[in-house]
Amino acid sequence: MHAQLSWLEASVIGLVQGVTELFPVSSLGHSVLIPAIIGGSWAKDLDVSSPESPYLAFIVGLHVATAIALVIYFWRDWLSIVRGLGSSIRHRRIEHDNERLGWLLVISTIPVGLVGLLLEHTLRTVLAKPSPTAVFLMINGLILFAAERWKRRAANRDLAVENLPDSEDEVISRLPIRDALLVGTSQCLALAPGISRSGVAMATGLRRGLSHESAARFSFLLATPVILAAGVLKIPDLLGPLGDGIRPQVLVGSLMSGIGAYLSVRYLSRYFEDRSLRPFAWYCLIAGAVSLVLVNR
């Protein structure tokens, strides 16, 4: 029996995934809650918690498009980072900012990669249900509020990097390895649906003294290899039995996801130059509470 996924479902979820992957509001949380709230065939077709879910393969496959959009937007940064890593390996040194930034990204990506490989299936089947997801979305809102509170307390710290005149990549490259590793490790929390990867990474970055702009940029750079790897790992599933009957819809969803992700990162990179996480925190609290009521009515 072939999996079912309508063109409308693929288009809507693709666009939502691309946007919410980068906004600090949890893409997986929305992918769980939207079908549950709509109900009917959406709730049946788009159940991410089933043991062999073609829907999960679909939404994780969309990550490839999201990652490609990030690479396109940050192509100059990634070109510099790849060159820096190559230079560092070739000359066996870590001297320049692009070399240090490259290794910080490598080191910071390892924890979430390992935890994802080991626990993703277990956490999804146990937690990716509407009620827990709504609760986690509210917790995500509290994390964002806490991050803003931490930022105010840290305004006069010596590590107030937003006052430095350097570029954002130079600022990020000066993070101590321990702090960068903490930011990367915090992404593991996003394995719980409703917790945003970009949100917790930004919150941890603010806690370690980064500005909103630097924290957002670091979270976007960190997200690229993580979501690209997650998507690539699911491609074999889409090419196998789980992808039967939905491959054309995957292409449409991926197109929508890529467009949504590109427009989102372009907007957010400017938004966080002088604005805070509070609007997203309020959104998560309200959306989580409303969703909890609607899925249990």
C-alpha positions in Angstrom: 0.0 0.0 0.0 1.4 3.3 -1.0 1.8 6.2 1.4 -0.6 9.1 1.0 0.4 12.7 0.8 -1.7 15.3 -1.0 -0.3 18.1 -3.0 -1.8 20.6 -0.6 -0.3 18.8 2.4 3.1 18.7 0.8 3.0 22.4 -0.2 1.8 23.7 3.2 4.1 21.5 5.3 7.0 22.3 3.0 6.5 26.0 3.4 5.9 25.8 7.1 9.0 23.6 7.6 11.3 26.0 5.6 10.1 29.0 7.6 9.9 27.5 11.1 13.2 25.7 10.8 15.0 29.1 11.1 12.5 31.1 13.1 13.0 30.1 16.8 9.6 28.4 17.0 10.3 24.7 16.1 9.7 23.2 12.7 9.1 19.7 14.0 6.6 21.1 16.6 4.6 22.7 13.8 4.8 19.6 11.7 3.2 17.6 14.5 0.6 20.2 15.7 -0.8 21.5 12.4 -2.0 18.1 11.1 -3.4 17.2 14.6 -5.3 20.5 14.8 -6.7 20.2 11.2 -7.6 16.6 11.8 -9.2 14.3 9.3 -6.9 13.0 6.5 -4.2 15.4 7.6 -4.0 13.8 11.1 -4.0 10.3 9.4 -1.5 11.0 6.6 0.9 13.2 8.6 1.6 11.2 11.7 5.3 11.6 12.5 5.2 9.3 15.5 4.4 6.1 13.7 7.3 3.6 13.7 7.9 3.7 10.0 6.6 7.1 9.1 6.8 8.2 5.5 5.8 11.6 6.8 8.9 11.8 8.9 11.0 10.8 5.8 9.2 13.6 3.9 9.8 16.4 6.5 13.4 15.4 7.2 14.0 15.1 3.4 12.8 18.7 3.2 15.9 19.6 5.3 18.1 19.2 2.2 16.2 22.1 0.5 16.5 24.2 3.7 20.2 23.5 4.0 20.7 24.4 0.3 18.9 27.7 0.9 21.2 28.4 3.8 24.3 27.6 1.7 23.1 29.9 -1.0 22.5 32.8 1.4 25.8 32.3 3.3 27.8 31.1 0.3 30.6 33.7 0.8 30.9 32.6 4.5 31.0 28.9 3.7 33.6 29.5 0.9 35.8 31.3 3.5 35.1 28.6 6.1 36.0 25.7 3.8 39.1 27.5 2.6 40.0 28.1 6.3 39.6 24.5 7.2 41.6 23.4 4.2 44.4 25.9 5.0 44.4 24.8 8.7 44.7 21.1 7.8 47.3 21.8 5.1 49.5 24.0 7.3 48.6 22.3 10.6 47.7 25.6 12.3 44.8 27.5 13.6 45.7 31.2 13.2 43.2 33.1 11.1 39.6 33.8 12.0 38.1 31.7 9.2 40.3 28.7 10.3 39.1 29.1 13.9 35.5 29.5 12.9 35.6 26.4 10.8 36.9 24.2 13.6 34.4 25.8 16.0 31.6 24.7 13.7 33.1 21.2 13.3 33.5 20.7 17.1 30.1 22.2 17.9 28.2 20.0 15.4 29.5 16.7 16.9 27.3 16.4 20.0 24.0 16.9 18.2 25.1 14.6 15.4 25.9 11.8 17.8 22.8 12.2 20.0 20.6 12.5 16.9 21.9 9.2 15.5 21.5 7.4 18.8 18.2 8.8 20.1 16.2 10.4 17.2 14.0 7.4 16.6 13.3 6.8 20.3 12.5 10.4 21.1 10.3 10.8 18.0 8.1 7.8 18.7 7.8 8.6 22.4 7.5 12.4 22.3 6.2 13.4 18.8 2.6 13.4 19.8 0.4 16.5 19.9 0.0 17.0 23.6 3.7 16.7 24.6 4.6 18.8 21.5 2.4 21.6 22.6 3.9 21.5 26.1 7.4 21.6 24.7 6.5 24.6 22.5 5.5 26.5 25.6 8.8 25.4 27.3 10.5 26.8 24.2 8.8 30.1 24.8 10.1 30.2 28.4 13.6 29.4 27.2 13.5 32.4 24.8 12.2 34.7 27.6 15.0 33.4 29.9 17.5 34.2 27.2 16.4 37.8 27.1 16.6 38.0 30.8 20.2 36.6 30.7 21.1 39.0 28.0 20.0 42.0 30.1 22.0 40.7 33.1 25.1 40.2 30.9 24.9 43.7 29.3 27.9 44.9 31.2 30.0 41.8 31.0 33.5 41.9 29.6 32.4 39.7 26.8 29.9 42.2 25.5 31.0 41.3 22.0 28.3 43.4 20.3 30.4 46.5 21.2 33.4 45.2 19.2 33.9 46.8 15.8 34.7 43.5 14.0 32.5 41.5 11.6 30.1 39.0 13.0 32.2 36.0 11.8 35.3 37.5 13.5 33.3 37.9 16.7 32.0 34.4 16.6 35.5 33.0 15.9 36.7 34.5 19.1 34.3 32.4 21.2 36.1 30.1 23.6 35.8 26.5 22.5 33.9 25.6 25.6 31.2 28.3 24.8 30.9 27.3 21.2 30.6 23.6 22.3 27.8 24.6 24.7 25.9 26.4 21.9 26.3 23.3 19.7 25.3 20.9 22.4 22.2 22.9 23.2 20.8 21.9 19.8 20.3 18.4 21.2 17.2 19.8 23.1 15.6 20.3 19.7 15.2 16.5 19.3 12.1 17.1 21.5 9.4 18.3 19.1 8.4 21.9 20.1 11.9 22.9 21.1 13.5 25.1 18.4 17.1 24.3 17.3 17.7 27.9 16.3 16.0 29.1 19.4 18.0 27.1 22.0 21.2 27.8 20.0 20.5 31.6 20.1 19.5 31.4 23.7 22.8 29.7 24.6 24.8 32.2 22.5 23.2 35.1 24.3 24.0 33.5 27.6 27.6 33.2 26.6 27.7 36.9 25.7 27.0 37.1 22.0 24.8 39.8 20.6 21.4 38.9 19.0 22.9 39.3 15.5 26.0 37.2 16.3 23.9 34.5 18.1 21.5 34.3 15.2 24.3 34.1 12.6 26.1 31.3 14.6 22.9 29.3 14.9 22.3 29.6 11.2 25.8 28.4 10.4 25.5 25.6 12.9 22.2 24.5 11.5 23.5 24.1 7.9 25.6 20.9 8.4 23.1 19.5 11.0 20.0 19.7 8.9 21.8 18.8 5.7 23.1 15.6 7.3 19.7 14.8 8.7 18.1 15.2 5.3 20.8 13.3 3.4 20.4 10.3 5.9 16.7 10.2 5.1 17.1 10.3 1.3 17.5 6.4 1.1 14.1 6.1 2.9 12.5 8.3 0.3 14.1 6.2 -2.5 12.8 3.0 -0.8 9.3 1.8 0.0 8.6 4.7 2.3 8.9 7.0 -0.6 6.4 5.1 -2.9 3.6 7.4 -4.0 5.0 10.6 -2.5 8.2 11.4 -4.4 6.6 14.1 -6.7 5.1 15.7 -3.6 8.5 15.6 -1.9 9.9 17.7 -4.8 7.1 20.2 -4.5 7.4 20.4 -0.7 11.2 20.8 -1.1 10.8 23.7 -3.4 8.4 25.4 -1.0 10.7 24.7 1.9 13.8 26.1 0.1 11.9 29.3 -0.8 10.6 29.7 2.8 14.0 29.1 4.3 15.8 31.6 2.1 13.3 34.3 2.7 13.3 33.6 6.4 17.1 33.7 6.9 17.2 36.9 4.8 14.5 38.5 7.0 15.9 37.2 10.4 19.5 38.3 9.6 18.2 41.8 9.5 15.6 41.5 12.2 18.2 40.4 14.9 20.4 43.4 14.1 18.3 45.4 16.6 15.4 43.3 17.9 14.9 40.5 20.5 13.4 37.0 20.9 10.4 38.2 22.9 7.8 38.2 20.1 8.7 34.6 19.3 8.6 33.7 23.0 5.1 35.1 23.3 4.1 33.3 20.1 5.3 29.9 21.4 3.5 30.3 24.8 0.2 31.3 23.2 0.4 28.8 20.2 1.4 26.0 22.6 -1.4 26.7 25.0 -4.0 27.0 22.2 -2.8 23.9 20.6 -2.9 22.0 23.8 -6.6 22.9 24.2 -7.4 22.1 20.6 -5.8 18.7 20.4 -7.5 17.6 23.6 -11.0 18.9 22.9 
